[in-house]
């Protein structure tokens, strides 16, 4: 009996990554289905309201047609984008450095090296922030330097 529990535990441990992926995938599909159902119910409600107003002989307001007004495109806010890129980049760098140091101390140099990939991603985000600054902000003189 204890042998079968060990085998079951090992199989469950080996299947865990697949089960996690499948759960996340099914969760995203469920979110999509719920969004479609809610959108359909909204359209159905608007249709019933239009029919009700038509039966009473009243004028139907534009808002009940479900058309959304097209908003004017405003220029991109490079400052906000740059602040987010810089904050996330620095966060990734700090997490990567701490992770690399902790894993290197506890497990050894070879096991700690993958933490540098997190540092690389953070560095890439900071680099992208600098490129946006040089291409758009510095050239146009808009925005303030961060």
RALIN-V882194 format. One record per helix or strand of 3 or more residues. SS is the DSSP state (a for helix, b for strand). FROM is the first residue (numbers start at 0). LEN is the number of residues. If there is no record, write none. Layout:
[[SS FROM LEN] [SS FROM LEN]]
//
This chain:
[[a 1 55] [a 61 4] [a 77 30] [a 108 4] [a 114 26]]
//
